Amino acid sequence: MASINMSIRTDSELKAQAESILSQLGMNMNGTINMFLQQIVRDKAVPLSLSLNSEQAAYADLLFAQTERAKGYTGRTADEVLGDIDKIIAAAEAGE
């Protein structure tokens, strides 16, 4: 099969962020785009989740939390969170 060059436009920051993630996975942009195109052909569908509440979003949140912890953020204890929940419930029950 003959190869062709393909040109796309994207935001430079988005490209850099994607390349960073792909690099961590041992992948590159060219190979990833080719895999994406092959999956479209194989499945005859676009392999994207457009849900507002997806596992991908949860995974992204976990990666963000991991990065924040690496920067020194320790978060809140479960007792602090539960205490806040108790305050919210009490306020709701009091009609506040």
N, C-alpha and C positions, 0 to 999 in steps of 0.2 A: 504494500500500500504506500502511495506517495505521501510525503509529509508536506504540510503547508504552514506558512506563518500566519498567526492570527493576532489581531491587535484589539485590545479592549481599553476602555477608560475607567479609572476608579480613583478614589481619593487616596492620596499618597500615604496618609496616616493609616487608613484601613489596610492598604497593601502591606505596609511595614508590620502592622500588628498580626496580620494573617501569616506573613512569612515567618515571624518569630514563633508563632504557635506551631506551624508546620515543621519548622526546624527542630523544635523540641520533640516532635513526633517522628523525626527522621525522614521527613518528606520535603518536597519542594513544590513551588507553585505550579510549574509545568506538569509534573506528574499528577498532582492533585486535580488540576483542571481536566486532564485527560481521563482520570478515573471518573470524575463527575460526568463527563460526556459519554463515557462507556456505559455508565449506569443508566443514564437517560435512554440510550438506545436499547439496552437490555430490558429495562422495565417498561419502556414506552410511557414514562412519567417523569416528572421533575422530583428528584429525591430531597425535598425540603419539607420541614415541619413548619407550618405557619400558625401554629397554636400559640395563644398568649400564655398558656400555662403548660410548658412542655418539659420533658426531662432534660433537654438541651439547656433550657434556662436554668434549671436547678444545677446542672453541671457547671455552667458559667458562674453561678453564684458561689459554688464550692471552690472553684479556681480563684475567684476574687477573695474569698475568705482565707484561703491558703496563702495568697500573696500578702494580705494584710497581717496575718500572723507572723509571716517571715519578716515583716517590717517592724514587729514588736507589739502589735495590737493584741491585747489579751482578752478583750471582749467583756461580757458580763457573766456573772455566775447564774446558775439556774434559780437560786433563791432570789436574786435580784429581779429576774424576769417574772417569776411567779408572784413576787410581792407587787410588782407593777400590775400584773393581771388582776390580782385581788383588789387593788385600788380601783381599777377600771370597772370591775364588776360591781363593787360597792357603790361607786358613783352612779352607775347605770340604774342600780336598784333604788337608789335614793332619788332618782329622777333628775340628776344634775346634767 
